[in-house]
Amino acid sequence: MRKLILIGLALVMLSCRAFVGFEPTFTMGMSESDFKKKNKPELVAANEDGTRIYSTYHASTDFKFFFFRNEKLVRFEKGKNADDYQLLRY
């Protein structure tokens, strides 16, 4: 019985994490491919000059936008809405 309770508790905690999301792991200057391996970002914009913007979501920090230029992380910003990246200057 004790094992069932522990298994049930573990399942509940893991399923809640799926709804909340995850906190992204990143460092300034990291490569774009490294960032995509460690996180589950969504590409939201790309320019002809090589700038790409990815977003992630976490319930406690809302949206985060990550700016890559020449395949290196150069900047990140927070936003409340999924389309806030449009208001940010590249």
PDB file of N, CA, C and O in Angstrom:
ATOM      1  N   MET A   1       0.828  -1.194   0.000  1.00  0.00           N
ATOM      2  CA  MET A   1       0.000   0.000   0.000  1.00  0.00           C
ATOM      3  C   MET A   1       0.877   1.264   0.000  1.00  0.00           C
ATOM      4  O   MET A   1       0.574   2.249  -0.673  1.00  0.00           O
ATOM      5  N   ARG A   2       1.948   1.207   0.759  1.00  0.00           N
ATOM      6  CA  ARG A   2       2.834   2.359   0.855  1.00  0.00           C
ATOM      7  C   ARG A   2       3.480   2.660  -0.503  1.00  0.00           C
ATOM      8  O   ARG A   2       3.660   3.821  -0.871  1.00  0.00           O
ATOM      9  N   LYS A   3       3.827   1.598  -1.240  1.00  0.00           N
ATOM     10  CA  LYS A   3       4.419   1.781  -2.562  1.00  0.00           C
ATOM     11  C   LYS A   3       3.434   2.445  -3.513  1.00  0.00           C
ATOM     12  O   LYS A   3       3.821   3.297  -4.313  1.00  0.00           O
ATOM     13  N   LEU A   4       2.167   2.063  -3.432  1.00  0.00           N
ATOM     14  CA  LEU A   4       1.146   2.656  -4.295  1.00  0.00           C
ATOM     15  C   LEU A   4       0.980   4.148  -4.018  1.00  0.00           C
ATOM     16  O   LEU A   4       0.804   4.943  -4.941  1.00  0.00           O
ATOM     17  N   ILE A   5       1.039   4.513  -2.761  1.00  0.00           N
ATOM     18  CA  ILE A   5       0.912   5.926  -2.399  1.00  0.00           C
ATOM     19  C   ILE A   5       2.098   6.711  -2.938  1.00  0.00           C
ATOM     20  O   ILE A   5       1.918   7.805  -3.472  1.00  0.00           O
ATOM     21  N   LEU A   6       3.300   6.177  -2.809  1.00  0.00           N
ATOM     22  CA  LEU A   6       4.495   6.853  -3.306  1.00  0.00           C
ATOM     23  C   LEU A   6       4.475   6.971  -4.829  1.00  0.00           C
ATOM     24  O   LEU A   6       4.840   8.010  -5.379  1.00  0.00           O
ATOM     25  N   ILE A   7       4.052   5.918  -5.502  1.00  0.00           N
ATOM     26  CA  ILE A   7       3.957   5.956  -6.961  1.00  0.00           C
ATOM     27  C   ILE A   7       2.910   6.970  -7.395  1.00  0.00           C
ATOM     28  O   ILE A   7       3.139   7.738  -8.330  1.00  0.00           O
ATOM     29  N   GLY A   8       1.773   6.977  -6.729  1.00  0.00           N
ATOM     30  CA  GLY A   8       0.719   7.937  -7.046  1.00  0.00           C
ATOM     31  C   GLY A   8       1.169   9.370  -6.828  1.00  0.00           C
ATOM     32  O   GLY A   8       0.880  10.247  -7.642  1.00  0.00           O
ATOM     33  N   LEU A   9       1.878   9.611  -5.729  1.00  0.00           N
ATOM     34  CA  LEU A   9       2.384  10.944  -5.448  1.00  0.00           C
ATOM     35  C   LEU A   9       3.399  11.385  -6.502  1.00  0.00           C
ATOM     36  O   LEU A   9       3.386  12.537  -6.933  1.00  0.00           O
ATOM     37  N   ALA A  10       4.269  10.479  -6.912  1.00  0.00           N
ATOM     38  CA  ALA A  10       5.260  10.797  -7.948  1.00  0.00           C
ATOM     39  C   ALA A  10       4.574  11.119  -9.272  1.00  0.00           C
ATOM     40  O   ALA A  10       4.972  12.060  -9.959  1.00  0.00           O
ATOM     41  N   LEU A  11       3.564  10.362  -9.633  1.00  0.00           N
ATOM     42  CA  LEU A  11       2.839  10.611 -10.878  1.00  0.00           C
ATOM     43  C   LEU A  11       2.133  11.963 -10.873  1.00  0.00           C
ATOM     44  O   LEU A  11       2.137  12.680 -11.873  1.00  0.00           O
ATOM     45  N   VAL A  12       1.533  12.300  -9.750  1.00  0.00           N
ATOM     46  CA  VAL A  12       0.841  13.586  -9.637  1.00  0.00           C
ATOM     47  C   VAL A  12       1.828  14.729  -9.774  1.00  0.00           C
ATOM     48  O   VAL A  12       1.552  15.708 -10.467  1.00  0.00           O
ATOM     49  N   MET A  13       2.973  14.616  -9.122  1.00  0.00           N
ATOM     50  CA  MET A  13       3.969  15.690  -9.187  1.00  0.00           C
ATOM     51  C   MET A  13       4.535  15.836 -10.600  1.00  0.00           C
ATOM     52  O   MET A  13       4.754  16.955 -11.063  1.00  0.00           O
ATOM     53  N   LEU A  14       4.769  14.734 -11.278  1.00  0.00           N
ATOM     54  CA  LEU A  14       5.298  14.802 -12.637  1.00  0.00           C
ATOM     55  C   LEU A  14       4.268  15.346 -13.613  1.00  0.00           C
ATOM     56  O   LEU A  14       4.625  16.073 -14.540  1.00  0.00           O
ATOM     57  N   SER A  15       3.001  15.009 -13.424  1.00  0.00           N
ATOM     58  CA  SER A  15       1.976  15.503 -14.341  1.00  0.00           C
ATOM     59  C   SER A  15       1.738  16.999 -14.138  1.00  0.00           C
ATOM     60  O   SER A  15       1.413  17.697 -15.099  1.00  0.00           O
ATOM     61  N   CYS A  16       1.888  17.502 -12.930  1.00  0.00           N
ATOM     62  CA  CYS A  16       1.733  18.937 -12.684  1.00  0.00           C
ATOM     63  C   CYS A  16       2.844  19.721 -13.373  1.00  0.00           C
ATOM     64  O   CYS A  16       2.617  20.831 -13.855  1.00  0.00           O
ATOM     65  N   ARG A  17       4.017  19.160 -13.418  1.00  0.00           N
ATOM     66  CA  ARG A  17       5.130  19.842 -14.082  1.00  0.00           C
ATOM     67  C   ARG A  17       4.828  20.057 -15.569  1.00  0.00           C
ATOM     68  O   ARG A  17       5.248  21.061 -16.145  1.00  0.00           O
ATOM     69  N   ALA A  18       4.120  19.143 -16.177  1.00  0.00           N
ATOM     70  CA  ALA A  18       3.784  19.283 -17.592  1.00  0.00           C
ATOM     71  C   ALA A  18       2.867  20.478 -17.821  1.00  0.00           C
ATOM     72  O   ALA A  18       2.963  21.129 -18.861  1.00  0.00           O
ATOM     73  N   PHE A  19       1.989  20.780 -16.885  1.00  0.00           N
ATOM     74  CA  PHE A  19       1.081  21.909 -17.031  1.00  0.00           C
ATOM     75  C   PHE A  19       1.764  23.233 -16.737  1.00  0.00           C
ATOM     76  O   PHE A  19       1.445  24.250 -17.354  1.00  0.00           O
ATOM     77  N   VAL A  20       2.693  23.228 -15.809  1.00  0.00           N
ATOM     78  CA  VAL A  20       3.373  24.449 -15.410  1.00  0.00           C
ATOM     79  C   VAL A  20       4.433  24.834 -16.429  1.00  0.00           C
ATOM     80  O   VAL A  20       4.643  26.021 -16.678  1.00  0.00           O
ATOM     81  N   GLY A  21       5.096  23.867 -17.014  1.00  0.00           N
ATOM     82  CA  GLY A  21       6.189  24.126 -17.937  1.00  0.00           C
ATOM     83  C   GLY A  21       7.509  23.926 -17.226  1.00  0.00           C
ATOM     84  O   GLY A  21       7.558  23.262 -16.190  1.00  0.00           O
ATOM     85  N   PHE A  22       8.560  24.476 -17.752  1.00  0.00           N
ATOM     86  CA  PHE A  22       9.863  24.320 -17.142  1.00  0.00           C
ATOM     87  C   PHE A  22      10.621  25.626 -17.239  1.00  0.00           C
ATOM     88  O   PHE A  22      10.371  26.446 -18.123  1.00  0.00           O
ATOM     89  N   GLU A  23      11.535  25.803 -16.333  1.00  0.00           N
ATOM     90  CA  GLU A  23      12.385  26.987 -16.347  1.00  0.00           C
ATOM     91  C   GLU A  23      13.525  26.742 -17.332  1.00  0.00           C
ATOM     92  O   GLU A  23      14.253  25.760 -17.182  1.00  0.00           O
ATOM     93  N   PRO A  24      13.702  27.593 -18.324  1.00  0.00           N
ATOM     94  CA  PRO A  24      14.752  27.358 -19.316  1.00  0.00           C
ATOM     95  C   PRO A  24      16.149  27.478 -18.723  1.00  0.00           C
ATOM     96  O   PRO A  24      16.383  28.271 -17.810  1.00  0.00           O
ATOM     97  N   THR A  25      17.081  26.675 -19.255  1.00  0.00           N
ATOM     98  CA  THR A  25      18.485  26.746 -18.857  1.00  0.00           C
ATOM     99  C   THR A  25      19.265  27.369 -20.004  1.00  0.00           C
ATOM    100  O   THR A  25      19.196  26.909 -21.144  1.00  0.00           O
ATOM    101  N   PHE A  26      20.003  28.416 -19.686  1.00  0.00           N
ATOM    102  CA  PHE A  26      20.745  29.099 -20.730  1.00  0.00           C
ATOM    103  C   PHE A  26      21.877  29.917 -20.121  1.00  0.00           C
ATOM    104  O   PHE A  26      21.862  30.242 -18.934  1.00  0.00           O
ATOM    105  N   THR A  27      22.856  30.241 -20.956  1.00  0.00           N
ATOM    106  CA  THR A  27      23.927  31.172 -20.601  1.00  0.00           C
ATOM    107  C   THR A  27      24.147  32.077 -21.794  1.00  0.00           C
ATOM    108  O   THR A  27      23.990  31.656 -22.940  1.00  0.00           O
ATOM    109  N   MET A  28      24.503  33.297 -21.529  1.00  0.00           N
ATOM    110  CA  MET A  28      24.760  34.240 -22.615  1.00  0.00           C
ATOM    111  C   MET A  28      25.912  33.717 -23.461  1.00  0.00           C
ATOM    112  O   MET A  28      26.923  33.262 -22.925  1.00  0.00           O
ATOM    113  N   GLY A  29      25.766  33.780 -24.763  1.00  0.00           N
ATOM    114  CA  GLY A  29      26.794  33.338 -25.679  1.00  0.00           C
ATOM    115  C   GLY A  29      26.717  31.864 -26.040  1.00  0.00           C
ATOM    116  O   GLY A  29      27.517  31.382 -26.842  1.00  0.00           O
ATOM    117  N   MET A  30      25.757  31.133 -25.455  1.00  0.00           N
ATOM    118  CA  MET A  30      25.649  29.713 -25.798  1.00  0.00           C
ATOM    119  C   MET A  30      25.164  29.548 -27.228  1.00  0.00           C
ATOM    120  O   MET A  30      24.502  30.431 -27.774  1.00  0.00           O
ATOM    121  N   SER A  31      25.492  28.423 -27.824  1.00  0.00           N
ATOM    122  CA  SER A  31      25.110  28.190 -29.220  1.00  0.00           C
ATOM    123  C   SER A  31      23.616  27.889 -29.323  1.00  0.00           C
ATOM    124  O   SER A  31      22.987  27.417 -28.376  1.00  0.00           O
ATOM    125  N   GLU A  32      23.080  28.173 -30.487  1.00  0.00           N
ATOM    126  CA  GLU A  32      21.657  27.952 -30.748  1.00  0.00           C
ATOM    127  C   GLU A  32      21.316  26.467 -30.666  1.00  0.00           C
ATOM    128  O   GLU A  32      20.270  26.103 -30.129  1.00  0.00           O
ATOM    129  N   SER A  33      22.184  25.611 -31.189  1.00  0.00           N
ATOM    130  CA  SER A  33      21.917  24.167 -31.152  1.00  0.00           C
ATOM    131  C   SER A  33      21.950  23.636 -29.719  1.00  0.00           C
ATOM    132  O   SER A  33      21.147  22.772 -29.366  1.00  0.00           O
ATOM    133  N   ASP A  34      22.859  24.138 -28.896  1.00  0.00           N
ATOM    134  CA  ASP A  34      22.919  23.753 -27.481  1.00  0.00           C
ATOM    135  C   ASP A  34      21.640  24.175 -26.755  1.00  0.00           C
ATOM    136  O   ASP A  34      21.092  23.418 -25.954  1.00  0.00           O
ATOM    137  N   PHE A  35      21.176  25.386 -27.045  1.00  0.00           N
ATOM    138  CA  PHE A  35      19.964  25.911 -26.426  1.00  0.00           C
ATOM    139  C   PHE A  35      18.757  25.040 -26.773  1.00  0.00           C
ATOM    140  O   PHE A  35      17.926  24.743 -25.915  1.00  0.00           O
ATOM    141  N   LYS A  36      18.674  24.635 -28.049  1.00  0.00           N
ATOM    142  CA  LYS A  36      17.535  23.822 -28.480  1.00  0.00           C
ATOM    143  C   LYS A  36      17.578  22.422 -27.868  1.00  0.00           C
ATOM    144  O   LYS A  36      16.528  21.821 -27.643  1.00  0.00           O
ATOM    145  N   LYS A  37      18.769  21.891 -27.596  1.00  0.00           N
ATOM    146  CA  LYS A  37      18.879  20.577 -26.963  1.00  0.00           C
ATOM    147  C   LYS A  37      18.434  20.618 -25.506  1.00  0.00           C
ATOM    148  O   LYS A  37      17.769  19.696 -25.034  1.00  0.00           O
ATOM    149  N   LYS A  38      18.800  21.685 -24.787  1.00  0.00           N
ATOM    150  CA  LYS A  38      18.528  21.776 -23.350  1.00  0.00           C
ATOM    151  C   LYS A  38      17.124  22.271 -23.028  1.00  0.00           C
ATOM    152  O   LYS A  38      16.632  22.049 -21.922  1.00  0.00           O
ATOM    153  N   ASN A  39      16.479  22.930 -23.966  1.00  0.00           N
ATOM    154  CA  ASN A  39      15.155  23.517 -23.745  1.00  0.00           C
ATOM    155  C   ASN A  39      14.209  23.053 -24.850  1.00  0.00           C
ATOM    156  O   ASN A  39      14.615  22.368 -25.789  1.00  0.00           O
ATOM    157  N   LYS A  40      12.971  23.431 -24.723  1.00  0.00           N
ATOM    158  CA  LYS A  40      11.989  23.120 -25.762  1.00  0.00           C
ATOM    159  C   LYS A  40      11.446  24.445 -26.304  1.00  0.00           C
ATOM    160  O   LYS A  40      10.291  24.793 -26.061  1.00  0.00           O
ATOM    161  N   PRO A  41      12.283  25.179 -27.038  1.00  0.00           N
ATOM    162  CA  PRO A  41      11.840  26.495 -27.490  1.00  0.00           C
ATOM    163  C   PRO A  41      10.992  26.410 -28.752  1.00  0.00           C
ATOM    164  O   PRO A  41      11.005  25.414 -29.475  1.00  0.00           O
ATOM    165  N   GLU A  42      10.265  27.476 -28.984  1.00  0.00           N
ATOM    166  CA  GLU A  42       9.470  27.612 -30.206  1.00  0.00           C
ATOM    167  C   GLU A  42      10.012  28.803 -30.979  1.00  0.00           C
ATOM    168  O   GLU A  42      10.109  29.904 -30.436  1.00  0.00           O
ATOM    169  N   LEU A  43      10.365  28.594 -32.237  1.00  0.00           N
ATOM    170  CA  LEU A  43      10.844  29.683 -33.082  1.00  0.00           C
ATOM    171  C   LEU A  43       9.660  30.588 -33.406  1.00  0.00           C
ATOM    172  O   LEU A  43       8.665  30.137 -33.973  1.00  0.00           O
ATOM    173  N   VAL A  44       9.770  31.872 -33.044  1.00  0.00           N
ATOM    174  CA  VAL A  44       8.654  32.788 -33.280  1.00  0.00           C
ATOM    175  C   VAL A  44       8.947  33.820 -34.350  1.00  0.00           C
ATOM    176  O   VAL A  44       8.016  34.395 -34.915  1.00  0.00           O
ATOM    177  N   ALA A  45      10.238  34.076 -34.650  1.00  0.00           N
ATOM    178  CA  ALA A  45      10.566  35.050 -35.687  1.00  0.00           C
ATOM    179  C   ALA A  45      11.990  34.825 -36.180  1.00  0.00           C
ATOM    180  O   ALA A  45      12.848  34.328 -35.452  1.00  0.00           O
ATOM    181  N   ALA A  46      12.216  35.201 -37.431  1.00  0.00           N
ATOM    182  CA  ALA A  46      13.562  35.134 -38.019  1.00  0.00           C
ATOM    183  C   ALA A  46      13.687  36.259 -39.040  1.00  0.00           C
ATOM    184  O   ALA A  46      12.749  36.544 -39.784  1.00  0.00           O
ATOM    185  N   ASN A  47      14.853  36.891 -39.065  1.00  0.00           N
ATOM    186  CA  ASN A  47      15.129  37.979 -40.012  1.00  0.00           C
ATOM    187  C   ASN A  47      16.135  37.540 -41.054  1.00  0.00           C
ATOM    188  O   ASN A  47      16.790  36.508 -40.913  1.00  0.00           O
ATOM    189  N   GLU A  48      16.250  38.345 -42.111  1.00  0.00           N
ATOM    190  CA  GLU A  48      17.224  38.056 -43.154  1.00  0.00           C
ATOM    191  C   GLU A  48      18.656  38.213 -42.659  1.00  0.00           C
ATOM    192  O   GLU A  48      19.570  37.589 -43.198  1.00  0.00           O
ATOM    193  N   ASP A  49      18.859  39.052 -41.624  1.00  0.00           N
ATOM    194  CA  ASP A  49      20.214  39.294 -41.122  1.00  0.00           C
ATOM    195  C   ASP A  49      20.724  38.170 -40.205  1.00  0.00           C
ATOM    196  O   ASP A  49      21.821  38.276 -39.655  1.00  0.00           O
ATOM    197  N   GLY A  50      19.948  37.112 -40.040  1.00  0.00           N
ATOM    198  CA  GLY A  50      20.385  35.980 -39.235  1.00  0.00           C
ATOM    199  C   GLY A  50      19.891  35.997 -37.799  1.00  0.00           C
ATOM    200  O   GLY A  50      20.236  35.106 -37.022  1.00  0.00           O
ATOM    201  N   THR A  51      19.098  36.981 -37.430  1.00  0.00           N
ATOM    202  CA  THR A  51      18.550  37.046 -36.074  1.00  0.00           C
ATOM    203  C   THR A  51      17.359  36.106 -35.965  1.00  0.00           C
ATOM    204  O   THR A  51      16.471  36.118 -36.818  1.00  0.00           O
ATOM    205  N   ARG A  52      17.342  35.297 -34.920  1.00  0.00           N
ATOM    206  CA  ARG A  52      16.216  34.394 -34.657  1.00  0.00           C
ATOM    207  C   ARG A  52      15.741  34.615 -33.238  1.00  0.00           C
ATOM    208  O   ARG A  52      16.538  34.846 -32.329  1.00  0.00           O
ATOM    209  N   ILE A  53      14.426  34.543 -33.057  1.00  0.00           N
ATOM    210  CA  ILE A  53      13.837  34.716 -31.727  1.00  0.00           C
ATOM    211  C   ILE A  53      13.088  33.442 -31.378  1.00  0.00           C
ATOM    212  O   ILE A  53      12.242  32.974 -32.140  1.00  0.00           O
ATOM    213  N   TYR A  54      13.410  32.887 -30.212  1.00  0.00           N
ATOM    214  CA  TYR A  54      12.730  31.708 -29.689  1.00  0.00           C
ATOM    215  C   TYR A  54      11.984  32.110 -28.428  1.00  0.00           C
ATOM    216  O   TYR A  54      12.361  33.069 -27.755  1.00  0.00           O
ATOM    217  N   SER A  55      10.920  31.371 -28.109  1.00  0.00           N
ATOM    218  CA  SER A  55      10.211  31.638 -26.861  1.00  0.00           C
ATOM    219  C   SER A  55      10.027  30.345 -26.077  1.00  0.00           C
ATOM    220  O   SER A  55       9.960  29.253 -26.642  1.00  0.00           O
ATOM    221  N   THR A  56       9.950  30.502 -24.766  1.00  0.00           N
ATOM    222  CA  THR A  56       9.613  29.411 -23.865  1.00  0.00           C
ATOM    223  C   THR A  56       8.562  29.951 -22.894  1.00  0.00           C
ATOM    224  O   THR A  56       8.367  31.163 -22.796  1.00  0.00           O
ATOM    225  N   TYR A  57       7.894  29.059 -22.186  1.00  0.00           N
ATOM    226  CA  TYR A  57       6.861  29.480 -21.241  1.00  0.00           C
ATOM    227  C   TYR A  57       7.037  28.748 -19.932  1.00  0.00           C
ATOM    228  O   TYR A  57       7.274  27.540 -19.908  1.00  0.00           O
ATOM    229  N   HIS A  58       6.920  29.489 -18.841  1.00  0.00           N
ATOM    230  CA  HIS A  58       6.905  28.924 -17.494  1.00  0.00           C
ATOM    231  C   HIS A  58       5.847  29.702 -16.725  1.00  0.00           C
ATOM    232  O   HIS A  58       5.779  30.927 -16.832  1.00  0.00           O
ATOM    233  N   ALA A  59       5.029  29.009 -15.958  1.00  0.00           N
ATOM    234  CA  ALA A  59       3.897  29.649 -15.285  1.00  0.00           C
ATOM    235  C   ALA A  59       4.326  30.769 -14.337  1.00  0.00           C
ATOM    236  O   ALA A  59       3.632  31.781 -14.231  1.00  0.00           O
ATOM    237  N   SER A  60       5.442  30.608 -13.655  1.00  0.00           N
ATOM    238  CA  SER A  60       5.842  31.630 -12.686  1.00  0.00           C
ATOM    239  C   SER A  60       6.567  32.804 -13.342  1.00  0.00           C
ATOM    240  O   SER A  60       6.559  33.906 -12.793  1.00  0.00           O
ATOM    241  N   THR A  61       7.191  32.601 -14.498  1.00  0.00           N
ATOM    242  CA  THR A  61       7.936  33.688 -15.132  1.00  0.00           C
ATOM    243  C   THR A  61       7.306  34.145 -16.445  1.00  0.00           C
ATOM    244  O   THR A  61       7.879  34.988 -17.135  1.00  0.00           O
ATOM    245  N   ASP A  62       6.160  33.618 -16.799  1.00  0.00           N
ATOM    246  CA  ASP A  62       5.480  33.955 -18.050  1.00  0.00           C
ATOM    247  C   ASP A  62       6.336  33.550 -19.251  1.00  0.00           C
ATOM    248  O   ASP A  62       6.994  32.511 -19.223  1.00  0.00           O
ATOM    249  N   PHE A  63       6.327  34.362 -20.294  1.00  0.00           N
ATOM    250  CA  PHE A  63       7.072  34.042 -21.514  1.00  0.00           C
ATOM    251  C   PHE A  63       8.473  34.623 -21.428  1.00  0.00           C
ATOM    252  O   PHE A  63       8.687  35.692 -20.857  1.00  0.00           O
ATOM    253  N   LYS A  64       9.418  33.901 -22.003  1.00  0.00           N
ATOM    254  CA  LYS A  64      10.772  34.428 -22.151  1.00  0.00           C
ATOM    255  C   LYS A  64      11.136  34.337 -23.624  1.00  0.00           C
ATOM    256  O   LYS A  64      10.851  33.345 -24.295  1.00  0.00           O
ATOM    257  N   PHE A  65      11.768  35.392 -24.107  1.00  0.00           N
ATOM    258  CA  PHE A  65      12.168  35.450 -25.504  1.00  0.00           C
ATOM    259  C   PHE A  65      13.685  35.495 -25.576  1.00  0.00           C
ATOM    260  O   PHE A  65      14.327  36.264 -24.861  1.00  0.00           O
ATOM    261  N   PHE A  66      14.252  34.666 -26.443  1.00  0.00           N
ATOM    262  CA  PHE A  66      15.693  34.534 -26.566  1.00  0.00           C
ATOM    263  C   PHE A  66      16.119  34.949 -27.968  1.00  0.00           C
ATOM    264  O   PHE A  66      15.615  34.421 -28.959  1.00  0.00           O
ATOM    265  N   PHE A  67      17.040  35.888 -28.046  1.00  0.00           N
ATOM    266  CA  PHE A  67      17.496  36.452 -29.310  1.00  0.00           C
ATOM    267  C   PHE A  67      18.856  35.855 -29.672  1.00  0.00           C
ATOM    268  O   PHE A  67      19.811  35.942 -28.901  1.00  0.00           O
ATOM    269  N   PHE A  68      18.926  35.252 -30.848  1.00  0.00           N
ATOM    270  CA  PHE A  68      20.166  34.663 -31.343  1.00  0.00           C
ATOM    271  C   PHE A  68      20.623  35.428 -32.579  1.00  0.00           C
ATOM    272  O   PHE A  68      19.832  35.717 -33.476  1.00  0.00           O
ATOM    273  N   ARG A  69      21.893  35.744 -32.609  1.00  0.00           N
ATOM    274  CA  ARG A  69      22.496  36.364 -33.791  1.00  0.00           C
ATOM    275  C   ARG A  69      23.770  35.592 -34.090  1.00  0.00           C
ATOM    276  O   ARG A  69      24.600  35.383 -33.205  1.00  0.00           O
ATOM    277  N   ASN A  70      23.925  35.167 -35.342  1.00  0.00           N
ATOM    278  CA  ASN A  70      25.064  34.337 -35.749  1.00  0.00           C
ATOM    279  C   ASN A  70      25.164  33.078 -34.895  1.00  0.00           C
ATOM    280  O   ASN A  70      26.257  32.650 -34.524  1.00  0.00           O
ATOM    281  N   GLU A  71      24.002  32.491 -34.588  1.00  0.00           N
ATOM    282  CA  GLU A  71      23.875  31.247 -33.835  1.00  0.00           C
ATOM    283  C   GLU A  71      24.415  31.322 -32.407  1.00  0.00           C
ATOM    284  O   GLU A  71      24.800  30.300 -31.839  1.00  0.00           O
ATOM    285  N   LYS A  72      24.447  32.525 -31.822  1.00  0.00           N
ATOM    286  CA  LYS A  72      24.863  32.725 -30.439  1.00  0.00           C
ATOM    287  C   LYS A  72      23.794  33.522 -29.709  1.00  0.00           C
ATOM    288  O   LYS A  72      23.216  34.451 -30.275  1.00  0.00           O
ATOM    289  N   LEU A  73      23.525  33.165 -28.449  1.00  0.00           N
ATOM    290  CA  LEU A  73      22.544  33.890 -27.634  1.00  0.00           C
ATOM    291  C   LEU A  73      23.118  35.245 -27.257  1.00  0.00           C
ATOM    292  O   LEU A  73      24.154  35.326 -26.597  1.00  0.00           O
ATOM    293  N   VAL A  74      22.442  36.308 -27.677  1.00  0.00           N
ATOM    294  CA  VAL A  74      22.940  37.651 -27.408  1.00  0.00           C
ATOM    295  C   VAL A  74      22.064  38.417 -26.418  1.00  0.00           C
ATOM    296  O   VAL A  74      22.507  39.412 -25.846  1.00  0.00           O
ATOM    297  N   ARG A  75      20.810  37.960 -26.206  1.00  0.00           N
ATOM    298  CA  ARG A  75      19.907  38.716 -25.346  1.00  0.00           C
ATOM    299  C   ARG A  75      18.679  37.888 -25.016  1.00  0.00           C
ATOM    300  O   ARG A  75      18.316  36.986 -25.771  1.00  0.00           O
ATOM    301  N   PHE A  76      18.031  38.188 -23.887  1.00  0.00           N
ATOM    302  CA  PHE A  76      16.743  37.581 -23.562  1.00  0.00           C
ATOM    303  C   PHE A  76      15.865  38.611 -22.880  1.00  0.00           C
ATOM    304  O   PHE A  76      16.358  39.526 -22.221  1.00  0.00           O
ATOM    305  N   GLU A  77      14.566  38.457 -23.041  1.00  0.00           N
ATOM    306  CA  GLU A  77      13.579  39.380 -22.477  1.00  0.00           C
ATOM    307  C   GLU A  77      12.397  38.587 -21.936  1.00  0.00           C
ATOM    308  O   GLU A  77      12.148  37.457 -22.356  1.00  0.00           O
ATOM    309  N   LYS A  78      11.671  39.194 -20.999  1.00  0.00           N
ATOM    310  CA  LYS A  78      10.442  38.598 -20.474  1.00  0.00           C
ATOM    311  C   LYS A  78       9.242  39.280 -21.111  1.00  0.00           C
ATOM    312  O   LYS A  78       9.323  40.429 -21.545  1.00  0.00           O
ATOM    313  N   GLY A  79       8.123  38.557 -21.162  1.00  0.00           N
ATOM    314  CA  GLY A  79       6.886  39.131 -21.668  1.00  0.00           C
ATOM    315  C   GLY A  79       5.688  38.448 -21.041  1.00  0.00           C
ATOM    316  O   GLY A  79       5.787  37.306 -20.590  1.00  0.00           O
ATOM    317  N   LYS A  80       4.572  39.127 -21.010  1.00  0.00           N
ATOM    318  CA  LYS A  80       3.340  38.557 -20.453  1.00  0.00           C
ATOM    319  C   LYS A  80       2.557  37.765 -21.495  1.00  0.00           C
ATOM    320  O   LYS A  80       1.908  36.772 -21.166  1.00  0.00           O
ATOM    321  N   ASN A  81       2.621  38.207 -22.753  1.00  0.00           N
ATOM    322  CA  ASN A  81       1.846  37.586 -23.829  1.00  0.00           C
ATOM    323  C   ASN A  81       2.762  36.896 -24.831  1.00  0.00           C
ATOM    324  O   ASN A  81       3.944  37.221 -24.934  1.00  0.00           O
ATOM    325  N   ALA A  82       2.207  35.950 -25.561  1.00  0.00           N
ATOM    326  CA  ALA A  82       2.997  35.180 -26.521  1.00  0.00           C
ATOM    327  C   ALA A  82       3.520  36.025 -27.672  1.00  0.00           C
ATOM    328  O   ALA A  82       4.512  35.649 -28.297  1.00  0.00           O
ATOM    329  N   ASP A  83       2.891  37.148 -27.970  1.00  0.00           N
ATOM    330  CA  ASP A  83       3.333  37.974 -29.103  1.00  0.00           C
ATOM    331  C   ASP A  83       4.072  39.235 -28.655  1.00  0.00           C
ATOM    332  O   ASP A  83       4.225  40.157 -29.456  1.00  0.00           O
ATOM    333  N   ASP A  84       4.531  39.307 -27.422  1.00  0.00           N
ATOM    334  CA  ASP A  84       5.266  40.469 -26.929  1.00  0.00           C
ATOM    335  C   ASP A  84       6.600  40.668 -27.642  1.00  0.00           C
ATOM    336  O   ASP A  84       7.147  41.771 -27.631  1.00  0.00           O
ATOM    337  N   TYR A  85       7.122  39.629 -28.252  1.00  0.00           N
ATOM    338  CA  TYR A  85       8.396  39.763 -28.958  1.00  0.00           C
ATOM    339  C   TYR A  85       8.304  40.785 -30.084  1.00  0.00           C
ATOM    340  O   TYR A  85       9.320  41.355 -30.482  1.00  0.00           O
ATOM    341  N   GLN A  86       7.099  41.026 -30.606  1.00  0.00           N
ATOM    342  CA  GLN A  86       6.920  41.986 -31.691  1.00  0.00           C
ATOM    343  C   GLN A  86       7.157  43.414 -31.224  1.00  0.00           C
ATOM    344  O   GLN A  86       7.502  44.285 -32.023  1.00  0.00           O
ATOM    345  N   LEU A  87       6.972  43.652 -29.938  1.00  0.00           N
ATOM    346  CA  LEU A  87       7.173  44.999 -29.385  1.00  0.00           C
ATOM    347  C   LEU A  87       8.626  45.246 -29.011  1.00  0.00           C
ATOM    348  O   LEU A  87       9.029  46.393 -28.818  1.00  0.00           O
ATOM    349  N   LEU A  88       9.419  44.176 -28.907  1.00  0.00           N
ATOM    350  CA  LEU A  88      10.818  44.302 -28.522  1.00  0.00           C
ATOM    351  C   LEU A  88      11.654  44.624 -29.750  1.00  0.00           C
ATOM    352  O   LEU A  88      11.379  44.149 -30.852  1.00  0.00           O
ATOM    353  N   ARG A  89      12.654  45.420 -29.543  1.00  0.00           N
ATOM    354  CA  ARG A  89      13.531  45.789 -30.657  1.00  0.00           C
ATOM    355  C   ARG A  89      14.584  44.721 -30.876  1.00  0.00           C
ATOM    356  O   ARG A  89      15.213  44.269 -29.919  1.00  0.00           O
ATOM    357  N   TYR A  90      14.784  44.310 -32.115  1.00  0.00           N
ATOM    358  CA  TYR A  90      15.775  43.280 -32.425  1.00  0.00           C
ATOM    359  C   TYR A  90      17.115  43.879 -32.162  1.00  0.00           C
ATOM    360  O   TYR A  90      18.135  43.214 -32.346  1.00  0.00           O
TER     361      TYR A  90
END
